[in-house]
Amino acid sequence: MAVGTEEFREAMSRLGAAVNIVTTGTVEDPAGFTASAVCSVSDSPPTLLVCLNRSARIRPAFSEGGAMCVNVLSAAQKVLSASFAAPSDMKDRFATGHWSALETGAPALSEALASFDCRIRQIVEVGSHSVMFGEIEAIRLGTGRGGLMWFNRAYHDLPHGPAARQEQTS
């Protein structure tokens, strides 16, 4: 028996994931979208993958050899995440936050928990999505704050690491 699309989507809604803004282009001519389909591939060389719907209007902006920056959002950045997920103009998306460039030139969010600045080494087309493999050229770590998670079709705040450990030991 084949698994149906709706059943698959319902089950996947129960697989929580960090919320990220993935960018390309430059600070002067940026493009970006909200993604939860991001994960580590290898630490040698440091590589991650990002999944992007092939029919997304932003898809042509990402190409092999191009710059890509994965910006991990904090619990305080729900509005920014929603802005990058909406069908809004790129200029409007980047009007919030402070953006700079690391090694590749892709926009890196200064307020991100972490920014992984990558060069896209390979794109594999799988079903409805493009799987982009980014080799990390630079990392910027932000200040310690709680993370932002997408689970069961809603945002959830994650506590800051040290505070969570203190609560468990109290």
C-alpha positions in Angstrom: 0.0 0.0 0.0 1.4 3.4 -1.0 1.6 6.2 1.5 -0.5 9.2 0.4 0.6 12.8 0.3 -1.7 14.0 3.1 -0.7 11.1 5.4 2.9 11.9 4.8 2.5 15.6 5.4 0.6 14.9 8.7 3.3 12.6 9.9 6.1 15.0 8.9 4.3 17.8 10.9 5.2 15.9 14.0 8.9 15.9 13.2 10.1 19.1 14.8 12.9 21.2 13.2 14.8 24.4 13.8 13.6 27.4 11.8 16.1 29.0 9.5 16.3 31.8 6.9 18.3 30.6 3.9 19.8 33.4 1.7 21.7 33.8 -1.5 22.8 36.7 -3.7 24.5 39.7 -2.0 23.6 42.2 0.7 22.8 44.7 -2.1 20.7 42.1 -4.2 19.5 39.5 -1.7 17.1 36.6 -2.0 15.9 34.3 0.8 13.3 32.0 2.2 12.3 30.3 5.5 13.3 26.7 5.8 13.0 23.9 8.3 14.4 21.2 6.0 18.0 21.8 6.9 20.4 19.3 8.4 24.1 18.4 8.9 25.6 16.1 6.3 29.3 15.8 7.3 31.9 17.5 9.5 34.7 16.6 7.1 34.3 18.8 5.1 31.7 20.7 7.0 28.6 20.3 4.9 24.8 20.8 5.3 21.8 20.3 3.1 18.8 22.5 2.5 15.6 21.4 0.7 13.7 23.9 -1.4 10.5 23.3 -3.4 11.4 23.2 -7.1 8.3 25.2 -8.0 9.2 28.1 -5.5 9.7 31.4 -7.3 13.0 31.8 -5.5 14.5 28.5 -6.8 16.3 30.0 -9.8 18.3 32.2 -7.5 20.1 29.1 -6.1 22.6 27.4 -8.3 25.6 25.1 -8.0 28.7 27.1 -7.1 26.6 29.9 -5.7 26.6 31.4 -2.3 24.1 30.3 0.4 23.8 31.3 4.0 21.7 29.3 6.6 20.7 31.6 9.4 19.3 29.9 12.5 16.5 31.9 14.1 15.9 32.6 17.8 12.6 32.4 19.6 12.3 36.2 19.3 12.3 36.0 15.4 8.9 34.5 14.6 7.8 37.7 12.7 11.0 37.6 10.6 10.4 33.9 9.8 6.8 34.6 8.8 7.9 37.4 6.5 10.4 35.2 4.7 7.7 32.5 4.3 5.1 34.9 2.9 4.8 35.7 -0.8 6.3 39.1 -0.2 8.9 41.2 -2.2 12.5 40.4 -1.4 13.2 44.0 -0.5 10.4 43.8 2.1 11.8 40.6 3.5 15.2 42.0 4.1 13.9 45.3 5.6 14.0 43.7 9.0 17.2 42.7 10.8 20.8 43.6 10.2 22.4 41.9 7.2 26.1 41.6 6.4 28.3 39.3 4.4 30.8 36.7 5.6 33.1 34.8 3.1 30.7 34.0 0.2 28.9 37.3 0.1 25.5 35.8 0.8 23.4 37.8 3.4 24.1 36.8 7.0 21.6 37.9 9.7 23.6 39.6 12.5 21.0 38.6 15.1 21.0 34.9 14.1 21.8 32.2 16.7 24.3 30.9 14.1 25.0 31.6 10.4 26.5 28.9 8.2 28.0 30.6 5.1 28.2 28.0 2.3 29.1 27.5 -1.3 26.6 25.2 -3.0 28.6 22.2 -4.2 25.8 20.1 -5.5 22.0 20.2 -6.2 20.1 17.0 -6.5 16.5 17.0 -7.7 14.3 14.6 -5.8 10.6 14.6 -6.4 9.1 18.0 -5.8 12.3 19.4 -4.1 15.8 20.5 -4.8 18.3 19.2 -2.2 21.2 21.7 -2.1 24.4 20.6 -0.5 26.4 23.5 0.9 30.1 23.3 2.0 30.6 25.6 4.9 33.2 28.4 4.4 32.5 30.4 7.5 30.4 30.3 10.7 29.3 33.1 12.9 27.9 32.3 16.3 25.3 34.7 17.8 24.7 35.4 21.4 23.0 32.8 23.5 19.2 32.9 23.3 16.5 30.3 23.0 15.9 28.7 19.6 12.8 28.6 17.4 11.2 25.3 16.4 8.5 24.4 13.9 6.4 21.5 15.2 2.9 20.4 14.5 2.4 23.3 12.1 3.2 25.9 14.8 6.2 27.8 16.3 7.6 26.7 19.6 10.2 28.5 21.7 13.1 26.5 22.9 14.9 27.6 26.1 18.4 28.9 26.1 20.8 26.0 26.8 22.4 27.0 30.2 19.1 28.2 31.7 17.4 24.9 30.7 20.2 23.0 32.4 19.9 25.1 35.6 16.2 24.4 35.8 16.8 20.6 35.5 19.3 20.7 38.3 17.2 22.8 40.7 
